[in-house]
Amino acid sequence: MIDMIEKEDSIISEEEAAQYDRQIRLWGLDAQKRLRGSRVLLVGLRGLGAEVAKNLILAGVKGLTMLDHELVTEESCRAQFLIPVNNQGQNRAQASLERAQYLNPMVEVKADTDRVETKPDEFFLQFEAVCLTGCSRDLMVRVDQLCFQHNIKVFCGDVFGYHGYMFSDLGQEHNYVEEKPKVVKPKTEASNDGPEAKKTKIDPNETTMIKKTACFCSLKLALEVDWTNEKAKSSLKHTPVDYFLLHVLLKFRTDKGRDPHPESFEADAMLLRQIRDDVLEAMGLSSDLLPHDFVRCRLNSTQISPHGASLDSHILSWAVSNTVHSESIQTP
């Protein structure tokens, strides 16, 4: 058991060591210290947001601010587990606070009931990472551009029925280390000069740390690809149709102020097909990229698929926690 460990003005108590024992064994004590020194903003407390909140709180971030201005409905209670069934009519973030805090008393969990659109730029600068769910395209682009300028990591994600996506912007130059098995060079002695001796071998018992750098593009650039460009055209066949479906869904959200819903399926399906035609035409692409039945195949389900929310949340929360606890390596 670790009693008290101090390094770089950061202390892990015996209680924390017991709580995060498995994680410390997985990624090390220093990584856990960086994680518990990070503050994260989570926007949106629907099914996906609640799952992300749970995973980040259990991982042991220093603080999590849950921001959502919406009120609890019967559907909210079915979509996520942090809201008690008798809290209908209350603010969704506030109603999620008690159960979220109970998951891990060592994490400072806050509820913010404001509209995220009304928050000034300075509000976002207090966090090491920002995770946006259920937001409009314009808001996500605005926050991403702001955070890029201040080296704040940005993650976006959502679930529409059985369709889900995740986007991350870790900056123009994200430095990290990757652990790989050590390669053993062949021996050069005369007695071992056969074919087998000359082959390089991998020693599974030894690893080496390799410095790497990844470059991330902004959300604005990712969404505003010029498909008339020859390079973009050549990559079109390798681009998942989900990319274009996301454009359609975000445009629907902007135009209607909500997401497609099963109760208004027929009307929403008609509008989605019209948006598909308009969006793909503006891109200079054929509407055949999204077949006529794309609405029924993708969205004729409950508003939030529990399986989709759970899977997407694991990917999203893993990306956030892995980024904030990973050590930044300065390239020489």
Steps between C-alpha positions, in 0.01 A plus 500: 500500500624846413485721809588852389696578186604850409650610172487833321266642770249223433394260775327166466339401828452148627129527423571606141760227458241242602228652280719522190720195562409323175552816295835575662614147415382553142644842411720591795491737795616810313224457241240472776636819658459685173148365464398607852642846431277559196169684481255396229190671364223269380215657304175304464349251747297273276583131472847550354594783736398301808716205393798727434451670839499163677820382331691823564392518864603139563832563321580768758524841335541792738175664405210449260256777412176367349326771298144461371215752490227251404229377738445137595228322303369145518724420205803640687443253783489210255808618309741530794550361849617804699155660524247365756159432345328751730714794381300587190482873441834572668814608320674199343851580626380580852287184513805292398733651760426290810543159338800620300676621814418176680701307240825648633506746794863587420401673176359852515179478295307816415173569319461804275146583385587771245468472125844421360439748216491786753835415658780752431831381361667537840276230645656225286859599583483359856496140373766263369247322280154580363255229394197610296192281449164599354634832370444689177761509227562874543559466873739207460701689238514811720617311810750293303662808345520672838650199677748441219646846564548421870622139474183355652397155376157477336279196452160485330259210483137409455257215447207517256308174528753240385736758352780640716816699443800639687742779407815606684728799454819467704679784323726548204785318674403241760806327645468162667689178562410155373612180666615229261668159538877522484662376179806284561772536238651179358826376641814548291720221638642263241344202675153648461509617141218280372176635347312490833771696679481783246127559554391777737291373789244658732545448872151498658651546847665834420347820367632831379338845508484682167435873472236589244314808379148512362346795318127567534289717276229730631133405491437781253754356256367147550148611412588737215683267264508622139380191317568660161871481582673212321666373818167496682332330206755220510425436867122504457469123458682452832278748686225332707145605411457582871704815437234630262219376723648709782480810280131431440423441868684812616318708237167357621592597857589853391183548296252343742669558837459131584594153375286263289249313714301177446172672590538735203677247281315556173535879503860481623589241237371725223702795632813286546485388137464859385795605718701210358437623146589859590813412699645261242418735213683782680799265530485421130416137574224263394210433736558129430771511768214471750234259365133597523441261792789639709246656738321174576821299529671747731234681696183293526575415863485658839659843516799373691608140460628379841755275331614783272528744791698251709744413221547862392548610861777245559685627193440865589588478870803279427626763255455779757661316793781355287583847368502686831710238681748439216837664536580777256840442341691798366674412178865605487 
